[in-house]
Amino acid sequence: MSQPSSISTSSTAATAVGADTASSARLHGSAPRWLKSLAIVSGLLATILFLLVPFLPVNQTQSSVHWPQNDSLNSVNAPLISVAPEKYEAQLPLSAVDLLRDGQSLLLGTIPADSPEATDRGLFITVNADDGLSVSILNDVVFELASEEMADLPADAVLDLAATGDGTSISIPGTDHAESTESDLRPQVTGVYTEIDNSPENVSSLIDAGLSVDVEINSRFTTSPTLIKQVAMWAGTLLALIAVWALWRQDRCDGRGHIRGGSRRWRPTPLDGVVGVILGFWHIFGANTSDDGFILTMARVSGHAGYMANYYRWYGVPEAPFGSPYYELLAVMSEVSAASLWMRLPALVAGIGIWLLLSREILPRFGRGIAGRRVAHWTAAFMFLAFWLPYNNGVRPEPIIALGTLLAWALFERSIATDRLLPAALGTLTAAVTLTCGPTGLMAVGVFLVSLPSLVRILGRRMAADDSPRLAAASVLLPFSAAGLFVLVPIFADQTLAAVMESTRVRGIVGPSLEWYSEYVRYSTLMEQSVDGSLTRRFAMLTMLVCVALILYSVLRFGSVPGANRGPTLRLVLIVALSMFFLMFTPTKWTHHFGIYTGISGAAAALGGVVLAQIAAKSPRARTFALAGVTFLLALTFAGWNGWWYISSFGVPWWDKTPQLRGIEFNTILLVIALLILAVAIVQTFRHQYRRSQAIEEGRLDQFDAADKTAASRWTTVMTAPIAVVSILVVLFSVATFTKAFASQYPDYSVGLGNVKALTGDTSYLADEAMVETNTNESFLSPLGDVPLGESLEAGEVQGFEPGKIPEFIVPETQAAANVGAIANSSINNGSQTGDGPAASGDTGSTGDTGNADTTTDAGSTGSTSTDTTTSADSTTRTPTSDTTGGTREATGVNGSNAQLPFNLDPFAIPVTGSWEDEPTASASITTAWYQLPERTENAPLLVVSAAGRIAHFDQDGVEEPGEDLVVEYGVTRENGEVEKLGEKVLYDIGPTPTWRNLRVPLDELPEEADAVRIVAEDTSLDPENWIAFTPPRVPELAPLSTLTDDSTPALLDWSVGLQFPTLRTFDHFAGVTEIPRYRVSPDNEGAEALTGFMDFLGGGSLATAEAVNSSYEVPSYTRGDWNRDWGSIQRYELRADSTGTAPDEAVVDTEVITRSGTWHESDMNIRVPEEE
């Protein structure tokens, strides 16, 4: 295979022609004055216009809600994405006290009174127990009147309330009753809620008396550019193009014409085919990245919202100053399709672009000593792939940043090589645009800084050859300024400087965020047993660091890498060093940021291989030491899990453990091999020293050294290969892993199968594989004989099991979520990141109630401002995840239980029993009645038992998990009506323990003649933590989730599932008001728990509004065919109603367009600081 030739690097190329006379220097080294003037004027004007862009006015869509609406006193919903409004004002005639519904106390509220932590988050005007008046905001009573004071008020008294960013005031005009504070007490607002009787007479009288609520919504980010701003942006862009064109024309005045880089370099090679095949395979069958759903959902919603909002957290502030223009590209693409295969095309194109730049532009810059080595290209290729596979196969910005960084470097190198400045100007533009893609884009700025000294020298030579040095300098610098500052256009195209500064402030307060000196967390996370520290991620980064260390050793020892040009080599080392320095100042410390090294790592590996060959060439013992080091690196790599995010882990071997066979870990074997090689190297060292001492004694030292050098040189080429070999091994291991995953899962779901189906036009992905129960309460089996369903659990042999022996509250055993997303696996309370081990995720979600009104109260008490009482100690900072954590009801169920049943089971029809005791003293056992199995049908393939507690079972990998015994016995009904037992079956249990979940067994695993089943359970533990509770068996009908919803039904898709449900519609928001989702789709149990903590109220997340206006219950669901796998969960949302059962209306939101300056800032958003809670 022919290798690319190096570009000439002569530093005097720009002045080599015609340097003998001043006239020839003027002809070839100096541009015409008009051209320089054009560059100066256009560059200066473009610079000025770009600098003005953040300050120029925008058209803001200001929204507001006014109540009462439509001549009705019914409550209304208008959830604010910013949680708190810009301004809240209310005028309440106190005559409304006498118009409350019987037994109710709520006059006005900003969130439903039965929502989670209502008094802690909202504002309520209520009648207290002594018939006085109380106004509470954010858990504080700020205004209060005793019943005697109420009686002394005039009949037309009106309560005035105003809450703004400058303070809160409450008064009753015409009286001395008034309170005020300068504190920002703006509450959460999801609408207007009341228990005033909604009769025509009350509506008329209260409106006439002055009843009104006015909510000025924080819609500061819903903006579009004014005409003057558009003119400035377009004019600045045009002028910048003219300035860059003028710079190009100045370059051409050196008389050298067009400089070609060598067309042979761009001819395809077999290695290109290998790289392309692996990239294509991975695009279809490979793993995705952690936060794909997060970014995809932001892009999908941005078109309706009018700006790129942080959808899942941070109070809906814009992503600016980062994300543009890459996220806007994703938004445009999502209008065509949200399918993973389509949305990840930019990453695939970036991968191809990185390889082409690396092989055609970067490697040749190191000289023929590198570019001419076949093994250097293979090393670079597989080091690039080793980074690409675990880090960049998604919609995160790292692949775009890696491409932008490499492109900027290639342009700067071409500028240095050709002595021309147009490539450098384009490199400056590329670096600036790359920076906007994400904070890690600072790496591209590092490329600019590293190349700057060489560019200054080019400018100096150009000034020396010009009659007007200052004019020449200005004609170069101003086009550079215009090119670099163009980046302000995409950043501030639809946002103002004040808006971006407020967005940055909010994200800094909410977190997660770590200080620069906590950068070690990123590297320590790489060594954890988690997906962030998976073996593939670990190998890529550790190998690159080793290669950089080898290059640095060679540079310090010899001045450069043998055979490589010194300048590009030094710049490579400095680029890596600066990028690691800049990473210290990114607010989060996730390992997925290492994806920016994808392109640079290939160059580092190619040079590192050469240095390794140099070391190996010294002696056989050095060669053996090098081999031991590479083997140890591989051992350290395989000490990590073969872990991948969420769905990508389906069918993957060792997804939650280190690779091993029969309990023997690969890393142990590799470590032993490395130690053996090290022992050989030590023996070789002693042997060499002994032989050399003998040669000295015998006077033949020169012959000995010559022979030693000859023996070492024979291995030089071979020893360049270890880095390539181990990179190829790890890449092939990953490819084999996902080939096996696809094959072993088929025809069940895998990430590869979803993409293969998308190629045929079926883009439903997991929505077709998530099977949902459609008739849960109607699917319970009928007991045999004359036993009613409600008595069937106690119809057999019972000892120690009773309907009342169920804990009032069930605490789930939270585990580390190894497959959701990096951000979720952290402690969010204090706005910091602590990694994703078990300790970090132990407080990631609430174990409190779901906010259902009937959890602790009946419908008649929803007017109370007190919240549900069955919450955990930290429920003020966490939103509950589902209805599977228990609770109690006032009403007694069909068999005497007061337990809150999960999955919306009807307690008045479905019995329940359990074995829990606070201080157990004896074992418990139960055998239920026999139940009749229905005829088997394709849409009812499972026998299901809803159960809670610690139950013995086998996990999806066949590993036995401890617990108490619960099995299903099956039998056949004989002619005499008796059931003959045929056998028993342990049910699949996907967890989480010990909360309520649906145990299941496929009916096709039971004998065909079996027509009856019963449940047999035994609890022999005296540990109060070990117990069992269950309901009767059922055979529900199942239907794909995709058939039960359509694009007209808004949903809350947790971000880790967003990429797998492209056909479901995420709820929208506009002008500060969110659409209300009808259901929530979450990942597996541990993932849902972790994500709930991230998206909750204190994070200003999407759950802050969804859970406030809705109660919820989990709908039982399963993975089609793969019945023992936890794909995730579905929660159905139902609007919270008033005491009459009437749901709030959807509020009419008024909007108007107002022109705002770039510095307009009415107030700071009211952020509930996590650490203060």
Secondary structure, DSSP 4 states (H G I P E B T S, - for coil): ---PPPPP--TTGGGSTT-SSHHHHHHHH---HHHHHHHHHHHHHHHHHHHHGGGS-EEEEEEEEEESBTTB---EE--BTTSS-SEEEEEEEGGGGGGBPTT--EEEESS-TTSTTHHHHSEEEEE-TTS-EEEEETTEEEEEE-HHHHHTS-TT-EEEEEEETTEEEEE-TTSS-EEEESS--PPP-SEEB--B---HHHHHHHHHHT-EEEEE---TT-EEE-HHHHHHHHHHHHHHHHHHHHHHHHHHTTS--PPP--GGGGS--HHHHHHHHHHHHHHHHS---TTHHHHHHHHHHHHHHSS-B-SSSGGG-B-TTSSTTHHHHHHHHHHH---HHHHTHHHHHHHHHHHHHIIIIIHHHT-HHHHT-HHHHHHHHHHHHHHHHHHSSSSSSHHHHHHHHHHHHHHHHHHHHHT-SHHHHHHHHHHHHHHHT-GGGHHHHHHHHHHHHHHHHHHHHHHHTSS-HHHHHHHHHHHHHHHHHTTHHHHHSS--HHHHHHHHHHHHHHS----GGGTHHHHHHHTSSSSTT-HHHHHHHHHHHHHHHHHHHHHHHHSS-TTS-HHHHHHHHHHHHHHHHHHTTSS---GGGGGGGHHHHHHHHHHHHHHHHHHHTT-HHHHHHHHHHHHHHHHHHTTS-----GGGGTT-TTTTS--EETTEEHHHHHHHHHHHHHHHHHHHHHHHHHHHHHHHHHT-HHHHHHHHHHHHHTTTTGGGSHHHHHHHHHHHHHHHHHHHHHHHHTTS--HHHHHHHHHTT---GGGGTEEEES-GGG-BPPBSTT--GGGGGGSS-EES-BTT-S-SB--------TTS-TTTSS--TTS----SSHHHHTTSSB-S----GGGTS-GGGTTS-PPPS---TTTTS--B--STTB-B-SS--TTS--B--STT--TTT---EE---SS--S-EEEE---EEPPPPBTTB-EEEEEEEE-B-EE-TTS-EE--BEEEEEEEEE-TTSPEEEEEEEEPB----SSS-EEEEEEGGGS-TT--EEEEEEEE----TT--EEE---B---EEEHHHH--TTSEEEE-GGGGGG-TTSEEPPEETTEEPPPSEEEE-SHHHHHHHHHHSSGGGT-HHHHHHHHEEEEEEPEEESS-TT----EEEEEEE---TTSPPPEEPPEEEEEEEE-TT----------GGG-
